[in-house]
């Protein structure tokens, strides 16, 4: 589930459009952070800002897989434990993990101990190396799918985003990754990844961070521009 849908525990403010929340600092933001300090910091400093670091891209798509069936806040609060367990998500290292590492990770109470998701992360590390060999970087691959303006909603409000759990582009990426042997990369997982890594700006109109993210995306140099997946 994407962060834009996580409003069930957020206090309401009847003076604001649905999906927005006024914080204790008086600023209006997307409501899904619910004024929880760690989630608020993630909303303000990370979510939606464009990323071209292969390690961060790999980390996020793996953690989105671990999130399946859970809340992102649960994963966020375990993120440092995941980083320690998975060698900082250096996929060259993770690709070399074996059965002893799987058993080590299954015994690690600091992460989500799900054998299928652990094995998937190791598999996806191997597949990530193959993508880098083909495209030069994970960033070049993922950013080649960035949606154009014509593929985005006319208005970025709660009503528009509530029906965007997956999109034609996230379905395309999911299908391509699965064809290449990746796992736990369904279209909903991929769209949440796109939102977080800045391939789209889904901060709601009226959120104080939206214009900052637009500016960051405008200034961002797209990696591998012109590269298209095979």
Wavefront OBJ file of the C-alpha trace (Angstrom):
o trace
v 0.000 0.000 0.000
v 1.404 3.396 -0.935
v 1.856 6.080 1.675
v -0.837 8.226 0.072
v -3.417 5.664 1.100
v -2.284 5.425 4.737
v -4.636 7.943 6.331
v -6.600 5.698 8.682
v -4.840 6.939 11.832
v -4.450 10.563 10.762
v -6.494 13.158 12.658
v -8.920 15.042 10.446
v -9.011 18.769 9.791
v -12.366 19.796 8.381
v -10.930 23.088 7.116
v -8.624 21.287 4.668
v -9.320 19.205 1.560
v -9.346 15.471 2.151
v -5.881 13.937 2.360
v -4.176 16.987 3.884
v -3.201 17.570 7.500
v -1.982 20.654 9.362
v 1.024 19.873 11.534
v 1.949 21.240 14.921
v 4.244 23.668 13.097
v 1.227 25.037 11.213
v 2.360 23.673 7.836
v -0.033 21.655 5.689
v 1.177 18.306 4.414
v -0.100 15.024 2.989
v -2.037 13.429 5.843
v -0.497 9.955 5.729
v 2.382 10.819 8.090
v -0.180 11.389 10.858
v 2.196 13.794 12.668
v 4.332 10.850 13.804
v 7.853 12.341 14.000
v 9.726 9.622 12.100
v 7.062 9.401 9.399
v 6.873 13.184 9.134
v 10.647 13.404 8.647
v 10.431 10.748 5.929
v 7.603 12.669 4.229
v 9.492 15.980 4.307
v 13.048 14.880 3.520
v 12.789 11.733 1.401
v 9.465 10.755 -0.134
v 9.152 11.880 -3.740
v 12.605 13.429 -4.044
v 14.409 12.054 -7.119
v 17.032 9.379 -6.470
v 19.795 8.187 -8.786
v 21.788 6.092 -6.286
v 21.722 2.464 -7.346
v 22.092 1.297 -3.781
v 19.136 3.370 -2.586
v 17.013 2.267 -5.528
v 17.805 -1.369 -4.809
v 17.153 -0.881 -1.109
v 13.781 0.715 -1.706
v 12.452 -1.827 -4.161
v 13.514 -4.628 -1.803
v 11.941 -2.941 1.218
v 8.743 -2.373 -0.736
v 8.713 -6.143 -1.270
v 9.170 -6.716 2.457
v 6.329 -4.279 3.105
v 3.814 -6.476 1.281
v 1.044 -7.177 3.797
v 2.469 -4.666 6.286
v 2.585 -0.871 6.655
v 5.502 1.156 5.318
v 5.897 2.682 8.791
v 6.696 -0.792 10.151
v 9.443 -1.201 7.559
v 10.729 2.356 8.004
v 11.227 1.767 11.710
v 13.230 -1.380 10.913
v 15.179 0.147 8.033
v 18.495 0.492 9.857
v 18.215 -3.145 10.938
v 17.579 -4.152 7.330
v 20.592 -2.153 6.194
v 22.816 -3.883 8.737
v 21.423 -7.314 7.826
v 21.758 -6.851 4.062
v 25.218 -5.245 3.851
v 23.793 -1.770 3.312
v 21.930 -3.147 0.286
v 25.133 -3.413 -1.703
v 23.694 -5.762 -4.308
v 27.136 -6.990 -5.356
v 27.551 -8.320 -1.800
v 23.973 -9.518 -1.348
v 24.162 -11.452 -4.628
v 26.781 -13.650 -2.960
v 24.617 -14.556 0.056
v 24.043 -18.275 0.527
v 21.929 -20.569 2.671
v 23.918 -19.708 5.805
v 22.979 -16.061 5.269
v 19.323 -16.990 4.791
v 19.357 -18.812 8.135
v 21.152 -15.856 9.763
v 18.514 -13.472 8.464
v 15.651 -15.716 9.546
v 17.068 -15.523 13.075
v 17.330 -11.722 13.001
v 14.449 -10.305 15.068
v 15.241 -6.792 13.837
v 13.898 -7.423 10.341
v 10.834 -9.101 8.804
v 11.683 -12.796 9.011
v 9.980 -14.095 5.883
v 11.963 -16.737 4.001
v 10.374 -15.978 0.653
v 11.144 -12.258 0.882
v 14.700 -12.886 2.087
v 15.397 -15.315 -0.747
v 13.762 -12.852 -3.155
v 16.131 -10.073 -2.057
v 19.154 -12.273 -2.740
v 17.743 -13.271 -6.111
v 16.943 -9.662 -6.979
v 20.505 -8.649 -6.123
v 21.725 -11.032 -8.805
v 19.178 -9.660 -11.243
v 20.246 -6.092 -10.335
v 23.803 -6.904 -11.367
v 22.466 -8.074 -14.724
v 20.552 -4.829 -15.201
v 23.677 -2.802 -14.434
v 25.625 -4.853 -16.980
v 22.970 -4.093 -19.603
v 22.019 -0.482 -18.839
v 25.037 0.855 -16.975
v 23.107 1.467 -13.756
v 19.826 0.678 -12.057
v 19.086 4.398 -12.218
v 19.348 4.435 -16.010
v 16.949 1.509 -16.203
v 14.302 2.800 -13.804
v 14.376 6.422 -14.968
v 13.855 5.321 -18.575
v 10.274 4.555 -17.479
v 9.521 7.992 -15.999
v 5.928 8.895 -16.959
v 5.377 11.940 -19.126
v 2.986 14.752 -18.130
v 0.269 13.270 -20.329
v 0.386 10.093 -18.229
v -0.242 11.900 -14.945
v -3.543 13.087 -13.383
v -4.587 16.636 -14.219
v -4.866 17.339 -10.488
v -2.827 15.695 -7.753
v -5.539 15.489 -5.106
v -6.852 12.745 -2.852
v -9.565 11.694 -5.295
v -7.072 11.290 -8.156
v -4.417 9.440 -6.165
v -6.817 7.124 -4.346
v -7.309 5.226 -7.613
v -3.579 5.064 -8.446
v -2.482 2.014 -6.481
v -0.984 0.924 -9.790
v -0.630 2.565 -13.193
v 0.114 1.506 -16.766
v 3.771 2.431 -16.200
v 4.060 0.490 -12.937
v 2.469 -2.492 -14.689
v 5.010 -2.144 -17.500
v 7.968 -2.033 -15.100
v 6.590 -4.940 -13.073
v 6.122 -7.054 -16.174
v 9.609 -6.267 -17.427
v 11.265 -6.979 -14.073
v 9.426 -10.288 -13.742
v 10.498 -11.210 -17.266
v 14.056 -10.596 -16.114
v 13.612 -12.896 -13.107
v 12.837 -10.407 -10.319
v 10.286 -11.327 -7.649
v 8.050 -9.450 -5.192
v 7.781 -6.639 -7.752
v 4.059 -6.484 -8.476
v 2.612 -3.318 -10.045
v 1.380 -1.915 -6.709
v 4.801 -2.445 -5.134
v 6.446 -0.809 -8.139
v 4.157 2.217 -8.021
v 4.935 2.789 -4.338
v 8.615 2.599 -5.336
v 8.043 5.163 -8.100
v 6.341 7.531 -5.652
v 9.098 7.258 -3.073
v 12.042 7.527 -5.477
v 10.714 10.599 -7.273
v 9.746 9.134 -10.630
v 6.444 10.873 -9.911
v 5.525 13.655 -7.488
v 2.479 12.457 -5.566
v 2.597 15.013 -2.781
v -0.913 16.408 -2.854
v -1.647 19.877 -4.139
v -1.661 22.030 -1.033
v 1.141 20.038 0.649
v 3.980 22.358 1.650
v 6.556 19.929 0.248
v 5.046 19.553 -3.226
v 6.719 22.619 -4.735
v 10.076 21.653 -3.192
v 9.836 18.241 -4.823
v 8.815 19.785 -8.149
v 11.909 21.998 -7.971
v 14.123 19.032 -7.099
v 12.716 17.082 -10.029
v 13.217 20.043 -12.373
v 16.880 20.306 -11.319
v 17.480 16.555 -11.412
v 19.683 15.226 -14.222
v 17.996 12.107 -15.500
v 20.484 9.242 -15.798
v 20.729 7.361 -19.063
v 18.243 9.585 -20.852
v 17.219 7.887 -24.058
v 17.848 4.348 -22.826
v 14.879 2.054 -23.368
v 14.363 -1.396 -21.898
v 14.763 -4.277 -24.302
l 1 2 3 4 5 6 7 8 9 10 11 12 13 14 15 16 17 18 19 20 21 22 23 24 25 26 27 28 29 30 31 32 33 34 35 36 37 38 39 40 41 42 43 44 45 46 47 48 49 50 51 52 53 54 55 56 57 58 59 60 61 62 63 64 65 66 67 68 69 70 71 72 73 74 75 76 77 78 79 80 81 82 83 84 85 86 87 88 89 90 91 92 93 94 95 96 97 98 99 100 101 102 103 104 105 106 107 108 109 110 111 112 113 114 115 116 117 118 119 120 121 122 123 124 125 126 127 128 129 130 131 132 133 134 135 136 137 138 139 140 141 142 143 144 145 146 147 148 149 150 151 152 153 154 155 156 157 158 159 160 161 162 163 164 165 166 167 168 169 170 171 172 173 174 175 176 177 178 179 180 181 182 183 184 185 186 187 188 189 190 191 192 193 194 195 196 197 198 199 200 201 202 203 204 205 206 207 208 209 210 211 212 213 214 215 216 217 218 219 220 221 222 223 224 225 226 227 228 229 230
